Amino acid sequence: MAQRENLNVSLCPLHTRQDLIESCAELIKITWPCSKPERLHRMAAEETSGLPCCLVLIEHREDAPDVVVGHVRLVTVTSPETPRSAYLEAICIHPSKRGLGLGYKMMKLAERYAYDNLGCKQMFLLCLATTLGFYERLSYQLYPVLKLETEGINLLSHSPKFATWYGNKPLKGWEFVYSDGPCASKEVMKRRAFGQLTLRKYLTDS
Ligand SMILES: CC(C)(COP(=O)(O)OP(=O)(O)OC[C@H]1O[C@@H](n2cnc3c(N)ncnc32)[C@H](O)[C@@H]1OP(=O)(O)O)[C@@H](O)C(=O)NCCC(=O)NCCS
């Protein structure tokens, strides 16, 4: 198994490395077989240097081409009472590279990117109880779910149960993705029918 110290990785927006779209799509499909990573081509073509954006963790290898070993997508949070924030989704590390500290490293790099390049002061995400420990190590804390409003979540459509939730606005031109499945209502969210917890982290310059 690869050692933590031997892995040479960096994080960058997918739209700056369009040669890695197929590698990224493969990772997302392996992680969520119901997902639609073929949409990455259009997403990367439309994205510039702001939100939303797909960030990829790239492994740089000596005698082989770069490969995507991690992915996280940052989406705009529109809740009026929150300072500029990003919602994180489709967070994954390649199955062969898990347990090596790469997930932790990718999240820290994504937080730095969001703070330095996007001016984000907070990060939000939903997680299952089974991954809560991972985010707690990164200092994420529970947040009341009903206050979260977003724009353009879940374009990769990996949730088999709900295509969107009541607080989400479609991204212009991408309305069709939400015909894939039902919208989780306020009541459904209250009952935590996603089976998920909302977490938040304040970002700082340290
Ligand atoms: C969750 C995921 C991103 C973690 O990535 P990873 O590279 O394996 O995690 P790391 O090796 O960086 O782990 C960092 C720390 O979190 C801990 N950790 C990792 N996964 C955990 C989990 N599911 N529950 C609790 N703790 C976890 C590790 O033990 C490690 O702790 P340590 O520093 O004390 O040793 C990865 O397992 C994954 O891609 N899973 C499938 C997709 C998924 O579930 N995404 C999250 C959706 S909310």
The ligand as an ORCA input file, in Angstrom:
! r2SCAN-3c Opt
* xyz 0 1
  C     -14.787      9.823      3.583
  C     -13.495      9.821      2.769
  C     -13.455     11.055      1.860
  C     -12.303      9.884      3.729
  O     -11.098      9.966      3.001
  P      -9.765      9.224      3.510
  O      -8.653      9.663      2.642
  O     -10.005      7.770      3.592
  O      -9.615      9.808      4.990
  P      -8.244     10.131      5.732
  O      -7.294      8.997      5.554
  O      -7.751     11.463      5.314
  O      -8.734     10.207      7.235
  C      -8.501     11.337      8.067
  C      -8.958     10.978      9.465
  O     -10.379     10.736      9.445
  C     -10.644      9.413      9.911
  N     -11.734      8.865      9.100
  C     -11.718      8.595      7.796
  N     -12.908      8.111      7.390
  C     -13.682      8.090      8.501
  C     -15.028      7.693      8.753
  N     -15.814      7.227      7.775
  N     -15.498      7.813     10.012
  C     -14.721      8.287     11.009
  N     -13.443      8.682     10.824
  C     -12.932      8.573      9.593
  C      -9.354      8.629      9.717
  O      -9.272      7.556     10.630
  C      -8.323      9.692      9.983
  O      -8.156      9.857     11.386
  P      -6.696      9.973     12.062
  O      -6.131     11.260     11.564
  O      -6.986     10.001     13.499
  O      -5.914      8.800     11.585
  C     -13.342      8.522      1.928
  O     -13.466      7.417      2.793
  C     -14.377      8.364      0.809
  O     -14.147      8.819     -0.309
  N     -15.499      7.695      1.095
  C     -16.547      7.408      0.077
  C     -17.348      8.621     -0.290
  C     -17.964      9.286      0.925
  O     -18.500      8.628      1.808
  N     -17.883     10.627      0.941
  C     -18.404     11.421      2.023
  C     -19.829     11.771      1.780
  S     -20.483     12.732      3.135
*
